[in-house]
Amino acid sequence: MGAQKSGTKWLRQYLIDTGDYDDGGLWEPHVWDGLTVPELAHFRLSRPDADSPRRRLRWRLQQSPEAYFEFFSEVCAASGATMAGDITPSYSTLSAATLLDVDRHATEHGFELVPVFVMRDPVERCWSAFRMQSSSGDDLGDVLDEEVEREFVDFARSPATELRTRYDRTLEALADSVGSDRAVVVVYELLFGGGGLRELTDRLGVPCREAAVSTRLQVSTVLPEPSGEAWAEVARFYRPVYERVAEVMPVVRARWGGYSYL
């Protein structure tokens, strides 16, 4: 379920390497968000794309819950895997009603739904996403100018970014659907050092390989960071997120630098 820029691609590769997981090569198909989240309706396909196998598969999976779960049944039957998954980071935007619907269909098809949600310091997540999408790329230089800093703040406060950063809403949706006990919620900063990997693997019933944390995928080039003023403006914008997550997982106060700006 995300969050975006919080190690989801690394997590997928980790699960594949266990030999117990198979997703049939599926990566970010945007099935449930495209169908149920109005802001992400652009992911819903109106017809199959003859030139893109990936888009043809997405179209197929979006046709019905039966088509979606039959795909994963076929994948597990072919490989013998005991786990299958759909890793789409923007599933963090799904409502409780959608999660309940997915859970019901999963059960009907013989699956147990276990949502996995990885949370990263909101400011850091926004900055990572901004670097990924920024046309400036590696040309930002040693110090960010005011124009780029303003672009970052505007990006972090934009509706699209906020939609993916409101962990408080995701936690509420999980609690109101499958329940907090079944959902696996992990802190990104602990996943890569601090016991988070052990917690995750224990919950999923797969081996814990601490050495794997050194093989993070898509690690961004080290670039200059915004000033404290820009960092603080973004942190204050996401105050509800910081406050709610601290209630659920107090350890984040010592791990997320954004708290120092509140």
C-alpha positions as CSV (number, residue, x, y, z in Angstrom):
1,M,0.0,0.0,0.0
2,G,2.9,2.4,-0.2
3,A,3.8,4.9,0.8
4,Q,5.4,6.1,-2.4
5,K,9.2,6.6,-2.2
6,S,9.3,4.4,0.9
7,G,11.1,1.3,-0.2
8,T,8.3,-0.5,-2.0
9,K,10.4,-1.6,-5.0
10,W,13.0,-2.9,-2.5
11,L,10.3,-4.7,-0.6
12,R,9.1,-6.4,-3.7
13,Q,12.5,-7.7,-4.6
14,Y,13.1,-8.9,-1.1
15,L,9.9,-10.9,-1.2
16,I,10.7,-12.3,-4.6
17,D,14.1,-13.4,-3.3
18,T,12.4,-15.5,-0.5
19,G,11.1,-17.9,-3.2
20,D,7.7,-17.8,-1.4
21,Y,6.3,-14.8,-3.3
22,D,5.2,-14.4,-6.9
23,D,3.3,-11.5,-8.4
24,G,3.5,-12.7,-12.0
25,G,5.8,-9.8,-13.0
26,L,3.1,-7.3,-11.9
27,W,4.4,-3.9,-10.8
28,E,2.1,-1.0,-9.9
29,P,-0.9,-2.1,-11.9
30,H,-3.1,0.7,-10.3
31,V,-6.2,-1.5,-10.3
32,W,-8.1,-0.5,-7.1
33,D,-6.9,3.2,-7.0
34,G,-7.8,3.7,-10.7
35,L,-11.2,2.2,-10.1
36,T,-12.2,3.9,-6.8
37,V,-10.1,7.0,-6.1
38,P,-11.5,10.0,-8.1
39,E,-8.1,11.8,-8.2
40,L,-6.4,8.7,-9.7
41,A,-9.1,7.9,-12.3
42,H,-6.5,8.5,-15.0
43,F,-5.1,5.0,-14.2
44,R,-8.4,3.4,-15.3
45,L,-8.2,2.1,-18.8
46,S,-11.1,2.3,-21.1
47,R,-9.8,-0.3,-23.5
48,P,-6.8,-2.7,-23.8
49,D,-3.6,-1.4,-25.5
50,A,-2.5,-3.7,-28.3
51,D,1.0,-2.3,-28.1
52,S,1.6,-2.7,-24.4
53,P,1.4,-6.1,-22.6
54,R,1.5,-4.3,-19.3
55,R,-1.5,-2.1,-20.1
56,R,-3.4,-5.0,-21.5
57,L,-2.9,-6.8,-18.2
58,R,-4.0,-3.8,-16.3
59,W,-7.1,-3.5,-18.4
60,R,-7.9,-7.2,-17.8
61,L,-7.4,-6.9,-14.0
62,Q,-9.6,-3.8,-13.8
63,Q,-12.6,-5.6,-15.5
64,S,-13.7,-7.4,-12.3
65,P,-12.6,-8.6,-8.9
66,E,-12.9,-12.1,-10.3
67,A,-10.4,-11.4,-13.1
68,Y,-8.0,-9.8,-10.6
69,F,-7.9,-12.7,-8.1
70,E,-8.0,-15.4,-10.8
71,F,-4.8,-13.9,-12.1
72,F,-3.1,-14.3,-8.8
73,S,-4.6,-17.8,-8.4
74,E,-3.0,-18.8,-11.7
75,V,0.3,-17.3,-10.7
76,C,0.5,-19.2,-7.5
77,A,-0.7,-22.4,-9.1
78,A,2.0,-22.1,-11.8
79,S,4.9,-21.3,-9.4
80,G,3.9,-23.0,-6.2
81,A,4.3,-19.7,-4.3
82,T,2.4,-19.3,-1.0
83,M,2.2,-15.5,-1.3
84,A,1.1,-13.2,-4.1
85,G,0.9,-9.5,-4.1
86,D,0.1,-6.2,-5.8
87,I,2.5,-3.5,-4.8
88,T,1.1,-0.2,-5.9
89,P,2.2,2.6,-3.6
90,S,-0.8,4.8,-4.2
91,Y,-3.0,2.2,-2.7
92,S,-2.3,4.2,0.5
93,T,-5.2,6.4,-0.8
94,L,-7.8,3.6,-0.7
95,S,-10.8,4.1,1.5
96,A,-12.0,1.7,4.2
97,A,-14.9,0.7,2.0
98,T,-12.6,-0.3,-0.8
99,L,-10.3,-2.2,1.5
100,L,-13.3,-4.1,2.9
101,D,-14.4,-4.9,-0.7
102,V,-11.0,-6.2,-1.6
103,D,-10.8,-8.2,1.6
104,R,-14.2,-9.8,0.9
105,H,-13.2,-10.8,-2.6
106,A,-9.8,-12.1,-1.5
107,T,-11.5,-14.4,1.1
108,E,-13.9,-15.6,-1.5
109,H,-10.9,-16.6,-3.7
110,G,-9.1,-18.4,-0.9
111,F,-6.6,-15.6,-0.1
112,E,-5.9,-13.9,3.2
113,L,-5.5,-10.1,2.7
114,V,-2.5,-8.7,4.6
115,P,-2.0,-5.0,3.8
116,V,1.6,-3.7,4.2
117,F,2.1,0.0,4.7
118,V,5.6,1.5,5.0
119,M,5.7,5.1,6.3
120,R,8.6,7.5,5.8
121,D,9.1,10.9,7.4
122,P,6.6,13.1,5.4
123,V,9.1,15.8,4.6
124,E,11.7,13.3,3.5
125,R,9.1,11.5,1.4
126,C,8.1,14.7,-0.3
127,W,11.7,15.7,-1.0
128,S,12.5,12.3,-2.5
129,A,9.4,12.5,-4.7
130,F,10.3,16.0,-5.8
131,R,13.8,15.0,-6.7
132,M,12.4,12.1,-8.8
133,Q,10.0,14.3,-10.7
134,S,12.0,17.5,-10.9
135,S,13.3,18.4,-14.3
136,S,16.3,20.0,-12.6
137,G,17.7,16.6,-11.6
138,D,21.4,16.5,-10.9
139,D,21.9,20.2,-12.0
140,L,20.6,21.6,-8.7
141,G,24.2,22.5,-7.7
142,D,25.6,22.6,-4.2
143,V,23.0,25.0,-2.8
144,L,19.4,25.3,-3.7
145,D,18.2,28.7,-4.9
146,E,15.0,30.2,-3.6
147,E,13.1,29.4,-6.8
148,V,13.8,25.6,-6.5
149,E,13.0,25.7,-2.7
150,R,9.6,27.4,-3.5
151,E,9.0,24.7,-6.2
152,F,9.6,22.0,-3.6
153,V,7.3,23.6,-1.0
154,D,4.5,24.0,-3.6
155,F,5.0,20.5,-4.8
156,A,4.9,19.1,-1.2
157,R,1.7,21.0,-0.5
158,S,0.0,20.1,-3.8
159,P,-3.2,18.0,-3.7
160,A,-1.5,15.1,-5.5
161,T,1.4,15.0,-3.1
162,E,-0.9,15.5,0.0
163,L,-3.0,12.6,-1.2
164,R,0.0,10.3,-1.0
165,T,1.3,11.7,2.3
166,R,-1.7,11.6,4.6
167,Y,-0.7,8.6,6.5
168,D,-3.2,9.5,9.2
169,R,-6.0,8.8,6.7
170,T,-4.4,5.5,5.6
171,L,-4.1,4.3,9.2
172,E,-7.7,5.2,9.8
173,A,-8.8,3.3,6.6
174,L,-6.9,0.3,7.7
175,A,-8.3,0.4,11.3
176,D,-11.9,0.7,9.9
177,S,-11.5,-2.2,7.4
178,V,-9.2,-5.1,8.0
179,G,-8.2,-3.9,11.5
180,S,-4.9,-2.6,12.9
181,D,-4.0,-6.1,14.1
182,R,-3.9,-7.6,10.6
183,A,-2.3,-4.7,8.8
184,V,1.5,-4.6,8.8
185,V,2.6,-1.0,9.4
186,V,6.4,-0.4,9.3
187,V,8.5,2.7,9.7
188,Y,10.8,3.2,6.7
189,E,13.7,4.5,8.8
190,L,13.5,1.4,11.0
191,L,13.2,-1.0,8.0
192,F,16.8,0.0,6.9
193,G,18.3,-0.2,10.4
194,G,16.5,-0.5,13.7
195,G,14.6,-3.7,13.9
196,G,11.9,-2.9,11.3
197,L,12.9,-5.7,8.9
198,R,12.6,-8.3,11.7
199,E,9.2,-7.0,12.6
200,L,8.1,-7.1,8.9
201,T,9.4,-10.6,8.1
202,D,8.0,-12.0,11.3
203,R,4.5,-10.7,10.5
204,L,4.7,-12.1,6.9
205,G,6.3,-15.4,7.9
206,V,9.4,-15.1,5.7
207,P,13.1,-15.3,6.6
208,C,14.8,-12.2,7.9
209,R,18.0,-11.4,5.9
210,E,19.6,-8.3,7.5
211,A,22.2,-8.2,4.8
212,A,19.5,-7.3,2.3
213,V,19.1,-3.8,3.7
214,S,22.4,-2.9,2.0
215,T,20.8,-3.6,-1.4
216,R,18.3,-0.8,-1.5
217,L,17.0,0.0,-5.0
218,Q,16.5,3.4,-6.6
219,V,18.7,5.2,-4.0
220,S,18.6,8.8,-5.2
221,T,21.8,10.8,-6.0
222,V,22.8,12.9,-3.0
223,L,21.7,16.4,-3.6
224,P,21.6,19.6,-1.6
225,E,18.6,19.8,0.7
226,P,16.2,22.7,1.2
227,S,16.8,25.3,4.0
228,G,15.3,24.8,7.4
229,E,12.6,27.4,6.5
230,A,11.4,25.3,3.6
231,W,11.6,22.1,5.6
232,A,9.6,23.7,8.5
233,E,6.9,24.9,6.1
234,V,6.3,21.5,4.8
235,A,6.5,19.8,8.2
236,R,3.9,22.2,9.6
237,F,1.6,21.5,6.6
238,Y,1.7,17.8,7.6
239,R,1.3,18.4,11.3
240,P,-1.8,16.1,11.4
241,V,0.2,13.3,10.0
242,Y,3.1,13.7,12.5
243,E,0.7,13.9,15.4
244,R,-1.4,10.9,14.4
245,V,1.6,8.6,13.6
246,A,3.3,9.5,16.9
247,E,0.2,8.4,18.8
248,V,0.3,5.0,17.0
249,M,4.1,4.6,16.9
250,P,5.9,6.9,19.4
251,V,9.3,5.7,18.1
252,V,9.0,8.0,15.1
253,R,9.6,11.1,17.2
254,A,13.2,9.9,17.5
255,R,13.5,8.9,13.9
256,W,11.7,11.5,11.9
257,G,13.5,14.9,11.7
258,G,10.4,16.6,10.7
259,Y,9.2,16.7,14.4
260,S,12.0,19.2,15.2
261,Y,10.2,21.8,13.0
262,L,6.7,21.5,14.5
